[in-house]
Amino acid sequence: ADVLASCTDSGSVLVWDTTTSSLTATFPRVHRSSASDVCFSPVNRNLLLSVGLDKRAVLMACQRSKVLETIHAPEALTSCSFAP
C-alpha cells in the first residue's frame, strides 16, 4: 500500500493509506508539544520516526500502532532522517 505519514501541533502522528484516504495507524499525543517532522525507515517501511519540540525522538511500528522507543534530546528537535 502507498502510505503517507503526518504529524500534528497536538503531538500526534498519523499514517494514511493514500489509495483509500483512510487512517491505517494513529499515535495520539506521542509528543508533549508539537511534533515537527516524521520519516519512514528506508530499510523497513513499518518503522516510523518522529521528532518534536518536546525534545523527543519517537520510533514507532506502524503495523502494530506501537511505540518502540523514545529518546530524549537536550534541545527541541525539528527534523529527522534515517541514515543508510
MDAnalysis code that builds the backbone (N, CA, C; Angstrom):
import MDAnalysis as mda
import numpy as np

u = mda.Universe.empty(252, n_residues=84, atom_resindex=np.repeat(np.arange(84), 3), trajectory=True)
u.add_TopologyAttr("name", ["N", "CA", "C"] * 84)
u.add_TopologyAttr("resid", np.arange(1, 85))
u.add_TopologyAttr("resname", ["ALA", "ASP", "VAL", "LEU", "ALA", "SER", "CYS", "THR", "ASP", "SER", "GLY", "SER", "VAL", "LEU", "VAL", "TRP", "ASP", "THR", "THR", "THR", "SER", "SER", "LEU", "THR", "ALA", "THR", "PHE", "PRO", "ARG", "VAL", "HIS", "ARG", "SER", "SER", "ALA", "SER", "ASP", "VAL", "CYS", "PHE", "SER", "PRO", "VAL", "ASN", "ARG", "ASN", "LEU", "LEU", "LEU", "SER", "VAL", "GLY", "LEU", "ASP", "LYS", "ARG", "ALA", "VAL", "LEU", "MET", "ALA", "CYS", "GLN", "ARG", "SER", "LYS", "VAL", "LEU", "GLU", "THR", "ILE", "HIS", "ALA", "PRO", "GLU", "ALA", "LEU", "THR", "SER", "CYS", "SER", "PHE", "ALA", "PRO"])
u.atoms.positions = np.array([
    [0.837, -1.192, 0.000],
    [0.000, 0.000, 0.000],
    [0.875, 1.246, 0.000],
    [0.387, 2.285, -0.619],
    [1.070, 3.575, -0.599],
    [0.623, 4.311, 0.654],
    [1.598, 4.731, 1.449],
    [1.273, 5.381, 2.708],
    [1.935, 6.743, 2.820],
    [1.356, 7.568, 3.666],
    [1.833, 8.906, 3.947],
    [1.736, 9.100, 5.451],
    [2.753, 9.697, 6.050],
    [2.717, 9.994, 7.474],
    [2.615, 11.492, 7.673],
    [1.906, 11.886, 8.714],
    [1.792, 13.300, 9.060],
    [1.914, 13.458, 10.568],
    [2.270, 14.670, 10.983],
    [2.368, 14.961, 12.411],
    [1.588, 16.240, 12.698],
    [1.172, 16.391, 13.949],
    [0.268, 17.481, 14.289],
    [0.838, 18.408, 15.363],
    [0.238, 19.570, 15.463],
    [0.604, 20.522, 16.511],
    [0.292, 19.986, 17.906],
    [-0.649, 19.047, 17.993],
    [-1.003, 18.477, 19.297],
    [-0.077, 17.317, 19.688],
    [0.924, 16.995, 18.830],
    [1.895, 15.963, 19.156],
    [1.543, 14.568, 18.685],
    [0.527, 14.445, 17.857],
    [0.123, 13.136, 17.341],
    [0.801, 12.840, 16.011],
    [0.897, 11.545, 15.689],
    [1.429, 11.088, 14.406],
    [0.372, 10.197, 13.763],
    [0.106, 10.446, 12.491],
    [-0.927, 9.708, 11.760],
    [-0.328, 9.088, 10.511],
    [-0.773, 7.878, 10.181],
    [-0.332, 7.194, 8.967],
    [-1.570, 6.944, 8.110],
    [-1.490, 7.354, 6.859],
    [-2.619, 7.307, 5.935],
    [-2.349, 6.366, 4.773],
    [-3.363, 5.658, 4.328],
    [-3.332, 4.907, 3.078],
    [-3.745, 5.897, 1.990],
    [-2.847, 6.196, 1.072],
    [-3.148, 7.216, 0.065],
    [-4.119, 6.721, -1.009],
    [-4.271, 5.421, -1.131],
    [-5.208, 4.877, -2.109],
    [-6.652, 5.073, -1.650],
    [-6.890, 4.856, -0.351],
    [-8.252, 4.937, 0.182],
    [-8.504, 6.202, 1.004],
    [-7.462, 6.998, 1.220],
    [-7.543, 8.205, 2.065],
    [-8.029, 7.896, 3.475],
    [-7.629, 6.725, 3.976],
    [-8.051, 6.344, 5.321],
    [-6.836, 6.184, 6.237],
    [-7.069, 6.367, 7.524],
    [-6.014, 6.184, 8.517],
    [-5.700, 4.703, 8.683],
    [-4.412, 4.365, 8.700],
    [-4.020, 2.976, 8.935],
    [-3.348, 2.797, 10.298],
    [-2.830, 3.891, 10.867],
    [-2.229, 3.847, 12.201],
    [-2.319, 5.231, 12.823],
    [-2.548, 5.268, 14.119],
    [-2.579, 6.533, 14.848],
    [-1.733, 6.404, 16.103],
    [-1.008, 7.452, 16.379],
    [-0.185, 7.534, 17.582],
    [-0.563, 8.836, 18.279],
    [-1.646, 8.813, 19.072],
    [-2.130, 10.048, 19.675],
    [-1.165, 10.596, 20.728],
    [-0.815, 11.862, 20.573],
    [-0.025, 12.604, 21.550],
    [1.245, 11.881, 22.017],
    [1.994, 11.336, 21.062],
    [3.281, 10.723, 21.415],
    [4.316, 11.787, 21.763],
    [3.998, 13.042, 21.431],
    [4.831, 14.176, 21.821],
    [4.029, 15.062, 22.761],
    [4.718, 15.684, 23.708],
    [4.051, 16.542, 24.696],
    [3.791, 17.954, 24.182],
    [4.346, 18.278, 23.035],
    [4.057, 19.538, 22.341],
    [4.062, 19.223, 20.853],
    [4.203, 20.213, 20.017],
    [4.117, 19.995, 18.572],
    [5.130, 18.970, 18.071],
    [4.646, 18.040, 17.264],
    [5.536, 17.149, 16.510],
    [5.968, 17.943, 15.284],
    [7.252, 17.883, 14.937],
    [7.739, 18.758, 13.873],
    [8.148, 18.042, 12.587],
    [8.440, 16.728, 12.653],
    [8.831, 16.004, 11.443],
    [8.609, 14.522, 11.666],
    [8.473, 13.816, 10.569],
    [8.262, 12.368, 10.603],
    [8.895, 11.768, 9.352],
    [9.457, 10.564, 9.471],
    [10.027, 9.902, 8.294],
    [9.964, 8.385, 8.458],
    [9.855, 7.708, 7.328],
    [9.866, 6.246, 7.296],
    [11.292, 5.739, 7.152],
    [11.570, 4.584, 7.725],
    [12.858, 3.927, 7.519],
    [12.958, 3.488, 6.061],
    [14.098, 3.720, 5.413],
    [14.259, 3.260, 4.031],
    [14.466, 1.749, 3.943],
    [14.778, 1.126, 5.048],
    [15.044, -0.317, 5.076],
    [13.800, -1.108, 5.476],
    [13.015, -0.565, 6.409],
    [11.824, -1.247, 6.916],
    [10.678, -0.245, 6.935],
    [9.775, -0.327, 5.969],
    [8.678, 0.641, 5.842],
    [7.699, 0.588, 7.014],
    [7.835, -0.396, 7.884],
    [6.998, -0.478, 9.071],
    [7.496, 0.465, 10.169],
    [8.750, 0.891, 10.099],
    [9.322, 1.751, 11.132],
    [9.165, 3.219, 10.757],
    [8.708, 3.987, 11.725],
    [8.453, 5.402, 11.529],
    [9.102, 6.163, 12.683],
    [9.774, 7.245, 12.373],
    [10.432, 8.081, 13.370],
    [9.791, 9.459, 13.353],
    [9.501, 9.985, 14.527],
    [9.008, 11.361, 14.615],
    [9.839, 12.117, 15.637],
    [9.896, 13.425, 15.458],
    [10.585, 14.295, 16.404],
    [9.683, 15.479, 16.714],
    [9.974, 16.134, 17.861],
    [9.131, 17.245, 18.235],
    [9.824, 18.304, 19.059],
    [9.084, 19.356, 19.299],
    [9.598, 20.462, 20.087],
    [9.711, 20.102, 21.566],
    [9.202, 18.927, 21.947],
    [9.312, 18.439, 23.323],
    [10.646, 17.743, 23.602],
    [11.573, 17.833, 22.644],
    [12.918, 17.254, 22.768],
    [12.907, 15.730, 22.714],
    [11.913, 15.147, 22.047],
    [11.800, 13.692, 21.944],
    [11.895, 13.220, 20.500],
    [12.539, 12.070, 20.343],
    [12.501, 11.320, 19.087],
    [11.775, 10.017, 19.421],
    [10.761, 9.685, 18.654],
    [9.925, 8.524, 18.948],
    [9.955, 7.566, 17.759],
    [10.348, 6.315, 18.021],
    [10.364, 5.266, 16.999],
    [9.111, 4.420, 17.165],
    [8.385, 4.225, 16.053],
    [7.110, 3.520, 16.096],
    [7.047, 2.401, 15.066],
    [6.235, 1.378, 15.368],
    [5.932, 0.298, 14.425],
    [4.528, 0.550, 13.884],
    [4.428, 0.846, 12.601],
    [3.143, 1.221, 12.001],
    [2.123, 0.086, 12.020],
    [2.531, -1.120, 11.659],
    [1.578, -2.220, 11.534],
    [0.918, -2.571, 12.861],
    [1.628, -2.350, 13.970],
    [1.063, -2.669, 15.284],
    [0.610, -1.427, 16.039],
    [0.801, -0.245, 15.443],
    [0.496, 1.023, 16.105],
    [1.115, 1.063, 17.501],
    [2.403, 0.729, 17.551],
    [3.081, 0.618, 18.842],
    [4.323, 1.511, 18.878],
    [4.509, 2.208, 19.999],
    [5.735, 2.972, 20.224],
    [6.812, 1.996, 20.676],
    [7.940, 1.984, 19.960],
    [9.023, 1.062, 20.270],
    [10.079, 1.676, 21.185],
    [10.352, 2.960, 20.984],
    [11.432, 3.602, 21.739],
    [11.200, 5.107, 21.750],
    [11.533, 5.732, 22.876],
    [11.516, 7.189, 22.980],
    [12.891, 7.647, 23.447],
    [13.468, 8.564, 22.712],
    [14.801, 9.089, 23.032],
    [14.642, 10.559, 23.394],
    [15.268, 10.966, 24.490],
    [15.199, 12.352, 24.952],
    [16.469, 13.081, 24.526],
    [16.295, 14.219, 23.886],
    [17.412, 15.036, 23.409],
    [17.556, 16.273, 24.308],
    [18.718, 16.921, 24.274],
    [18.909, 18.107, 25.103],
    [18.208, 19.365, 24.564],
    [17.814, 19.357, 23.291],
    [17.192, 20.519, 22.668],
    [15.954, 20.075, 21.880],
    [15.117, 21.037, 21.519],
    [13.968, 20.761, 20.666],
    [14.433, 20.206, 19.329],
    [13.695, 19.271, 18.776],
    [14.048, 18.620, 17.513],
    [13.084, 19.081, 16.427],
    [13.644, 19.457, 15.275],
    [12.794, 19.995, 14.203],
    [12.814, 19.183, 12.922],
    [13.755, 18.255, 12.767],
    [13.767, 17.423, 11.572],
    [14.431, 16.081, 11.891],
    [14.147, 15.093, 11.028],
    [14.716, 13.769, 11.247],
    [14.911, 13.060, 9.917],
    [15.806, 12.076, 9.941],
    [16.002, 11.196, 8.782],
    [16.737, 9.957, 9.267],
    [16.629, 8.892, 8.513],
    [17.367, 7.661, 8.796],
    [18.645, 7.673, 7.968],
    [19.745, 7.287, 8.584],
    [20.998, 7.136, 7.850],
    [21.063, 5.719, 7.295],
    [21.495, 5.563, 6.043],
    [21.533, 4.210, 5.474],
    [22.565, 3.318, 6.159],
])
